[in-house]
Amino acid sequence: MGEIIIETERLVIREFETEGSDELYRIYSESDTRFLQPLSEDREEELEKLKSYIQYVYGFYGFGLWAVCLRETGELIGRCGLQVMFIGDTGEYEMGYMISGKYQRLGYGREAVQAVIHYAEEELDAPRVVLQIDSDNRTSIQFAEQQGFKKMKDISEEDRQTSLYIYEL
């Protein structure tokens, strides 16, 4: 099992392990993934990406997107964590989250996001956490606002419109 980062009442948030790559395909198949970076159609390629992520991202930063698992059974139900995002020359802690459609609307997303916010404040001494959300992703925007994120600005990229949300710590 990957290193446990955070434990909550119902969840274990831990580093991904290479054995979890097939489980990612399962949670993607149970979910609306229109706004997520797709998994590779080639499972071996996705496994290599995951191995690289584990080695270089966890290895360099000491954090990243983590596996969100049910505490009771260990079942992978999503991912949540932090990545480095640059806004101009400033490095920010960008949160990412995804809970399987099968487990949405049960409070697991809120529990994971709040635990990661607490981690950012306590372990990383972060001044804030940011989210970049596709402007058409109404569900994620509403969820972020419910968690206390505030919209700061809209960002226009080549083929997509996003909004930057900030949670001040």
N, C-alpha and C positions, 0 to 999 in steps of 0.2 A: 504494500500500500504506500502511496505517496505520502510525503511528510504532512502531518496535520498542521494546519495554520491556525484555524479557528474552530471552536466547538460552540454551538448554541444549544438551546433547549431541544430542538428537533433536527439539527443539521450538523454535519461535519464538513468543513471546507478545507480541502487538502490539495496538494500539488497533484497534477495529472501524472499518470504513469502510462507507459506505452501500451499496456494491456487494455487501457480504456478507450483506444481509438474506435473499436467496434461499437462501444456504447455511445459514442458521439453520433454515429450514424443513426442509432435507435432514437436518441432524443430529438435529432433533427427531423426524423420521419414522423414524430408525434407532434410537431410544432409548425407554426407559421414562420418560415425563415426568409421571407421576402426582403427583410432589411438586414440580414446577416451575410457575412462573407460566406459563400458556399464551401462545403467540404469538397475535396477532389473526388471525381468519379472513380479514380484509381485509388483503392484502399491502401496499397503499398506506398504510394506517393504521400497520402495523408499521414500514414504511420511515420514516414521519414520527416515530415514537417513537425509532427508532435515530438519526435525524438530531439530534433534540433531546438524546438521551443523549450523543452525541458532543460536541455544542456545550456543553451545560450541565454535565454531570458531569465529563467530561475537562477541560473548560475551567475549571471552578471548583476542583475538587479536585486535578486533575493525575493522577488514577488512577480506576479503576473496574473493571468486569468487562471483561476483554480477550479477544480472539480467541486461541485456542490452535491453532497450525498445525504441520503436519509440516515440519521444517526442510528435508528433502530435496525435497519437492514443493510446499510452500506450501499444501497442502490444509487447509481448516478442519476440525478434528476436535472442537472444543468451546470452552468458555470457562472462564475462571478469573480471579479478581481480588479486589479489595477494594472495599467500600462502607462508608459511614458508617452506623452503627446506634447509636441512643441507648438506653441502659439507665438509666432514670430521667433524671438530668441529665448523665450521663456519655457522651460520644461514644466509641465503640469502632470498631476496624477489623474489619468483618465480612467473612469470606471467603465467596465463592460459587464453586462449581465444577460443571462438567458435561462429561463426555466422551461422545461419540457411542457408542451401544451397539456399533457396529461395531468400535470401537477400545478397548473396555474389556478389562480383565484383561491388558494388555500393558505396564503400568507407566507409561503416559502421564499418568494422573491423579496418581500419586505424584510424578512428575517436575515437573508443573505446580504442584501444591500446595506442594512443598518450595521451588521457585523463588520463588513468591509470598511464602511465609513469610520467606525470606531477603531479598526486596525490602522487605517491611514492616519488618524489623529494620534493614537497612542504609540504605535510602533515606528511610524515614518515621520512624525511631527509635521505632517502636511498642513499647510495653511488653508487648503481647500481641495475639493475633488471636483472634476469636471466631467460632463457627459456631452457627447456629440450625437445628436439624434436626427435621423432623417425626418424632414418636415412633414412627410406623409404618414409617419408612424404615430398616429393619434394615441394608440394604447400605451406606448412607451412614454410619450410626452405626459400623458395623464398620470401614469405611475410615478415618473420622476418628480412631478410637481407634488404629488401626495407624500413623497419621501422628503420634501423640503428643498429640492433643487429649484433654483430661480433662473429663468431665461435671461441670458445676457445679450446675445446677438444672433442674427441669422448669418449663415456662411454660404456663399455661392461657389460651388466647384463646377468643373466642366459639365457634368451631366446630372448633378444632384444638388438639392437644396437641403441644408442641415441647419440645426439650431444648436447653439452652445448653451449649456445649462451649468450652473455653478452651485456647489454646496459649500458655504463658508464654514470652516471649523473654528 
